[in-house]
Amino acid sequence: MKTKLNKNDSSNKELLDDMQLLTKKEVAGLFKVSTSTVDRWVRAGLLKFVKLGKNVKQARVYYHYSDVMEFKNSQYGFKIPNQG
């Protein structure tokens, strides 16, 4: 049985939200840049991503929210104070 992850499906959207995964379009929106810029950051090794899906060619690419925020902090000089 194949399991497909469709972000438009409400149950899958909840799963993605729980995992704190963002789409490329959402990441681009956070930075107010194009999706091509996000692709360049990935190719340059600046931004980490995860692929979900069994077939490599059809896998969907997502970004962990924490990785995106870490990238934002490192690139734009925003520092989050350590707790404790």
Secondary structure, 3 states (H helix, E strand, C coil): CCCCCCCCCHHHHHHHHHHCEECHHHHHHHHCCCHHHHHHHHHCCCCCCEEECCCCCCCEEEEEHHHHHHHHHHHHCCCCCCCC
